[in-house]
Amino acid sequence: MLAEAYLEQLPLAERLFRQDPELAARIYSENVMQFLQDGVIIFPGVLGLDDLNAFDQDLERLATNKNDPLFNRVEIDGSRKHYEARYLVNLDISDFRLEAPGLKLLDLQRFFTSAKALAFAEPVMAFLDELFGSSPALIQSLTFWKGSEQSVHQDFSYVHHHRRIGELAAAWIPIEDIQADAGPLIYYKGSHFPDRLGFFDWDHGSILASRDADAKVFQDYKNHLLRILESNDFQPSIFLPKRGDVLIWHGALIHGGMAMNSPVLTRRSLVCHYTTVASHQKNQHHRVGSGFSFDKPPTLPFKPSRLRSFFRR
């Protein structure tokens, strides 16, 4: 995809904000206007503790019971080792909580109603519905036990399993109070205008990343973003939330995971990527609250494989 197509695929709210912010302010809420200006917004204490507690308990049971059939069905990503293993069972470990930082458990809302309740929490759905001007749909979720320690990046380059690349936002949901030494989320307000700040050319003008790209290309991408941050004097913000808070960020916001200063600390969190229901690649979907899900748990018997059929973030 070329850069010109990205601008054409932004939600109406953002296109109007860019052209006539005063008119946009008469139409959209203060929360949406803040998001369009900063590329990020925080909603303190809006998630139910019962759902958070239930998800935490589900994670504990999954971690301590390798004989659970879900161990064979939960997909993973993260480092090259995690990506190549594909399924949790292929890591050949007794407890995923002992893995190094960066391990991502994919799409746990397929298996746990607690994860689905958080991913489709009404405050998140209501905000995205206004932002998108259409019912939101979940693309994927990532569950972390520890920090990601992921270098700065923009999601739209990596998360592109939907038709309109500009219709993308993400929610960061803490399952526990996050401490500064646990490798928290770092982000840069106002860095979500790649057309003004400069797109990175992944290959022949394409703005979309490929997992098979050479390591040098990924390093060039990181350097490209670091130059943007430095030349525009973007200041970092660090997200140290309490349980019940949620942060929603723009698909082009520059963000990453800080280094873990204490290896014993956890950073239990659920990260969800959303688009509109019309933009989602899949056709079969069902409503969850005010949003839409396309996930159906796989049927047994199920044999885990190490082969990847498509690129996953």
C-alpha positions as CSV (number, residue, x, y, z in Angstrom):
1,M,0.0,0.0,0.0
2,L,1.2,3.5,-0.9
3,A,1.1,6.5,1.4
4,E,-1.7,8.2,-0.6
5,A,-4.1,5.4,0.1
6,Y,-3.7,5.8,3.9
7,L,-5.1,9.3,4.0
8,E,-8.1,8.2,1.9
9,Q,-8.9,5.5,4.4
10,L,-9.0,7.5,7.6
11,P,-12.3,7.7,9.5
12,L,-14.5,10.7,8.6
13,A,-13.9,12.2,12.1
14,E,-10.2,12.4,11.5
15,R,-10.5,13.7,7.9
16,L,-12.8,16.4,9.1
17,F,-10.6,17.3,12.1
18,R,-7.7,17.7,9.7
19,Q,-9.7,20.0,7.3
20,D,-11.8,22.0,9.7
21,P,-11.1,21.4,13.4
22,E,-13.7,24.0,14.5
23,L,-16.5,22.2,12.6
24,A,-15.3,18.9,14.0
25,A,-15.5,20.3,17.5
26,R,-19.2,21.1,17.0
27,I,-19.9,17.5,16.0
28,Y,-17.7,15.3,18.1
29,S,-17.2,14.9,21.8
30,E,-14.3,16.4,23.8
31,N,-12.9,12.9,24.2
32,V,-12.8,12.3,20.4
33,M,-11.3,15.7,19.8
34,Q,-8.6,15.1,22.4
35,F,-7.8,11.8,20.8
36,L,-7.6,13.3,17.3
37,Q,-5.3,16.0,18.6
38,D,-3.0,13.9,20.8
39,G,-3.4,10.4,19.2
40,V,-4.2,9.0,22.6
41,I,-6.7,9.2,25.5
42,I,-6.9,7.7,28.9
43,F,-10.1,6.7,30.7
44,P,-9.5,6.2,34.4
45,G,-11.3,3.5,36.3
46,V,-13.9,2.6,33.7
47,L,-13.4,-1.2,33.6
48,G,-15.1,-3.5,36.1
49,L,-12.9,-5.2,38.7
50,D,-15.0,-8.4,38.5
51,D,-14.0,-8.9,34.8
52,L,-10.3,-8.0,35.6
53,N,-10.3,-10.5,38.5
54,A,-11.9,-13.2,36.3
55,F,-9.3,-12.8,33.5
56,D,-6.5,-12.8,36.0
57,Q,-7.7,-16.1,37.4
58,D,-8.1,-17.5,33.9
59,L,-4.5,-16.6,33.2
60,E,-3.3,-18.2,36.4
61,R,-5.1,-21.5,35.6
62,L,-3.7,-21.5,32.0
63,A,-0.2,-20.9,33.3
64,T,-0.3,-23.7,35.9
65,N,-2.1,-26.4,34.0
66,K,-0.2,-27.6,30.9
67,N,-2.6,-30.5,30.6
68,D,-5.4,-28.1,29.8
69,P,-6.5,-28.6,26.2
70,L,-6.2,-24.8,25.7
71,F,-2.5,-25.1,26.0
72,N,-2.5,-26.8,22.6
73,R,-4.8,-24.2,21.0
74,V,-3.4,-20.8,22.3
75,E,-1.3,-19.2,19.6
76,I,1.7,-17.1,20.5
77,D,4.0,-14.4,19.1
78,G,6.8,-12.2,20.3
79,S,10.5,-13.1,19.6
80,R,11.5,-15.2,16.7
81,K,11.5,-18.2,19.0
82,H,7.9,-17.5,20.0
83,Y,6.8,-16.8,16.4
84,E,8.3,-20.1,15.1
85,A,6.8,-22.1,17.9
86,R,3.4,-20.7,17.0
87,Y,1.5,-22.5,19.8
88,L,2.0,-22.3,23.5
89,V,2.5,-26.1,23.8
90,N,5.4,-26.0,21.3
91,L,7.5,-23.9,23.7
92,D,7.9,-27.1,25.8
93,I,7.6,-25.2,29.1
94,S,5.6,-26.0,32.2
95,D,4.7,-22.4,33.0
96,F,4.6,-19.5,30.4
97,R,5.0,-17.0,33.3
98,L,8.7,-17.9,33.4
99,E,9.3,-16.9,29.7
100,A,11.5,-13.9,28.9
101,P,9.8,-10.6,28.2
102,G,7.9,-10.2,24.9
103,L,5.8,-13.4,24.9
104,K,2.3,-12.6,23.5
105,L,-0.7,-14.9,23.9
106,L,-3.0,-14.3,21.0
107,D,-6.7,-13.9,20.9
108,L,-7.6,-15.2,24.4
109,Q,-11.1,-13.8,23.9
110,R,-11.7,-16.9,21.8
111,F,-11.5,-19.0,24.9
112,F,-12.2,-16.9,28.0
113,T,-15.4,-14.9,28.5
114,S,-13.4,-12.7,30.9
115,A,-11.1,-11.6,28.1
116,K,-14.1,-11.0,25.8
117,A,-15.8,-8.9,28.4
118,L,-12.7,-6.7,28.7
119,A,-12.1,-6.5,24.9
120,F,-15.7,-5.4,24.3
121,A,-16.1,-3.2,27.4
122,E,-18.8,-0.7,26.8
123,P,-16.7,2.5,27.5
124,V,-14.2,1.3,24.8
125,M,-17.0,0.3,22.3
126,A,-18.8,3.6,22.8
127,F,-15.7,5.7,22.2
128,L,-14.6,3.7,19.1
129,D,-18.2,3.8,17.7
130,E,-18.1,7.6,17.8
131,L,-14.5,7.8,16.5
132,F,-15.1,5.4,13.6
133,G,-18.6,6.4,12.9
134,S,-19.4,2.7,12.7
135,S,-19.6,-0.3,14.9
136,P,-16.1,-1.4,16.0
137,A,-14.7,-4.9,15.4
138,L,-11.9,-6.6,17.1
139,I,-9.0,-7.6,14.8
140,Q,-6.8,-9.3,17.4
141,S,-5.8,-9.2,21.1
142,L,-2.4,-9.7,22.7
143,T,-2.0,-10.8,26.3
144,F,1.3,-10.1,28.1
145,W,2.5,-11.5,31.4
146,K,5.7,-9.4,31.4
147,G,6.7,-6.3,29.5
148,S,7.1,-6.4,25.7
149,E,10.4,-4.3,25.6
150,Q,9.3,-3.6,22.0
151,S,11.1,-0.8,20.2
152,V,9.2,2.2,19.1
153,H,6.8,1.5,16.2
154,Q,3.4,2.5,14.6
155,D,0.7,-0.1,14.5
156,F,-0.6,0.5,11.0
157,S,2.6,-0.8,9.5
158,Y,2.2,-4.1,11.3
159,V,-1.5,-4.6,11.9
160,H,-3.0,-4.6,8.4
161,H,-5.4,-7.5,8.3
162,H,-8.3,-5.2,7.4
163,R,-9.5,-3.4,4.3
164,R,-9.1,0.3,5.4
165,I,-5.7,0.7,7.0
166,G,-6.5,4.1,8.4
167,E,-9.4,2.7,10.5
168,L,-7.3,1.4,13.3
169,A,-7.1,2.0,17.0
170,A,-5.9,0.0,20.0
171,A,-6.8,-0.3,23.7
172,W,-4.2,-1.0,26.4
173,I,-5.9,-2.7,29.4
174,P,-3.9,-3.3,32.6
175,I,-4.7,-6.5,34.6
176,E,-2.7,-5.1,37.5
177,D,-1.3,-1.8,38.7
178,I,1.7,-1.2,36.5
179,Q,5.0,-0.2,38.1
180,A,7.7,1.9,36.6
181,D,10.4,-0.8,36.7
182,A,8.1,-3.4,35.0
183,G,8.8,-2.1,31.4
184,P,5.7,0.1,31.0
185,L,4.2,1.5,27.8
186,I,5.8,4.6,26.4
187,Y,4.2,6.8,23.8
188,Y,4.5,10.2,22.2
189,K,1.5,12.5,21.9
190,G,1.0,14.1,18.6
191,S,3.2,11.6,16.7
192,H,0.2,10.1,14.8
193,F,0.4,12.2,11.6
194,P,2.7,10.1,9.3
195,D,1.8,12.1,6.2
196,R,3.2,15.2,7.9
197,L,6.1,13.6,9.7
198,G,7.2,11.1,7.0
199,F,6.2,7.6,6.1
200,F,8.8,4.8,6.1
201,D,9.4,3.1,2.8
202,W,9.4,-0.6,3.6
203,D,9.8,-1.6,-0.1
204,H,9.1,0.2,-3.3
205,G,7.0,2.9,-1.6
206,S,4.9,0.5,0.5
207,I,4.0,1.7,4.0
208,L,3.3,-1.9,5.3
209,A,5.9,-4.0,7.0
210,S,6.7,-7.6,6.1
211,R,7.9,-10.1,8.8
212,D,10.3,-11.4,6.2
213,A,12.1,-8.1,5.8
214,D,15.8,-8.0,6.3
215,A,17.0,-7.1,9.9
216,K,18.6,-3.9,8.5
217,V,15.2,-2.7,7.3
218,F,13.7,-3.0,10.7
219,Q,16.7,-1.1,12.2
220,D,16.2,1.6,9.5
221,Y,12.6,1.8,10.5
222,K,13.5,2.3,14.1
223,N,16.0,4.9,13.2
224,H,13.4,6.7,11.0
225,L,11.0,7.0,14.0
226,L,13.7,8.1,16.4
227,R,14.7,10.9,14.0
228,I,11.1,12.0,13.8
229,L,10.9,12.1,17.6
230,E,14.1,14.0,18.0
231,S,13.6,16.5,15.1
232,N,10.1,17.4,16.3
233,D,11.0,17.4,20.0
234,F,8.3,14.9,20.9
235,Q,8.3,14.2,24.6
236,P,7.7,10.7,26.0
237,S,4.7,9.9,28.2
238,I,4.8,6.7,30.4
239,F,1.6,4.9,31.2
240,L,1.5,3.7,34.8
241,P,-2.1,2.8,35.1
242,K,-4.2,1.3,37.9
243,R,-6.5,-1.7,37.4
244,G,-9.7,-0.4,35.8
245,D,-8.0,2.2,33.6
246,V,-7.8,1.9,29.9
247,L,-5.7,3.8,27.3
248,I,-6.8,4.0,23.6
249,W,-4.3,5.0,21.0
250,H,-4.3,5.9,17.3
251,G,-3.0,3.3,14.8
252,A,-0.2,5.7,13.8
253,L,0.9,6.8,17.3
254,I,4.6,6.2,17.9
255,H,4.9,4.0,21.0
256,G,6.8,1.1,22.5
257,G,7.7,-0.9,25.6
258,M,10.3,0.3,28.0
259,A,13.1,-2.0,29.3
260,M,12.3,-4.0,32.4
261,N,14.5,-2.7,35.3
262,S,13.3,-5.4,37.6
263,P,13.1,-9.0,36.1
264,V,10.8,-10.2,38.9
265,L,8.0,-7.6,38.1
266,T,5.1,-8.5,35.9
267,R,3.2,-6.3,33.5
268,R,0.0,-8.3,33.0
269,S,-2.0,-6.6,30.3
270,L,-4.5,-7.1,27.4
271,V,-3.9,-5.1,24.2
272,C,-6.7,-5.1,21.6
273,H,-6.6,-3.8,18.0
274,Y,-9.9,-2.6,16.5
275,T,-11.2,-1.6,13.1
276,T,-14.7,-1.1,11.8
277,V,-17.0,-4.1,11.1
278,A,-17.1,-3.1,7.4
279,S,-13.3,-2.9,7.2
280,H,-12.7,-6.3,8.8
281,Q,-11.4,-9.0,6.4
282,K,-13.7,-11.7,7.6
283,N,-17.4,-11.9,6.8
284,Q,-18.8,-14.2,9.5
285,H,-19.3,-12.2,12.7
286,H,-21.5,-11.9,15.7
287,R,-22.3,-9.0,18.0
288,V,-20.7,-8.6,21.4
289,G,-22.3,-5.7,23.2
290,S,-21.8,-2.7,21.0
291,G,-19.1,-4.3,18.9
292,F,-18.5,-7.2,16.7
293,S,-16.3,-10.3,17.0
294,F,-15.2,-12.7,14.3
295,D,-13.7,-15.3,16.6
296,K,-14.9,-18.9,17.0
297,P,-13.1,-21.4,19.2
298,P,-11.5,-24.2,17.2
299,T,-13.2,-27.5,17.4
300,L,-11.5,-30.6,18.8
301,P,-9.6,-32.7,17.9
302,F,-6.9,-30.0,17.3
303,K,-3.3,-30.7,16.4
304,P,-0.9,-27.8,16.9
305,S,1.4,-27.0,14.1
306,R,4.6,-24.8,13.8
307,L,3.6,-23.6,10.3
308,R,2.4,-20.0,9.9
309,S,-0.1,-19.3,7.2
310,F,0.0,-15.5,7.4
311,F,1.8,-12.6,9.1
312,R,0.8,-11.9,12.6
313,R,1.7,-8.8,14.6
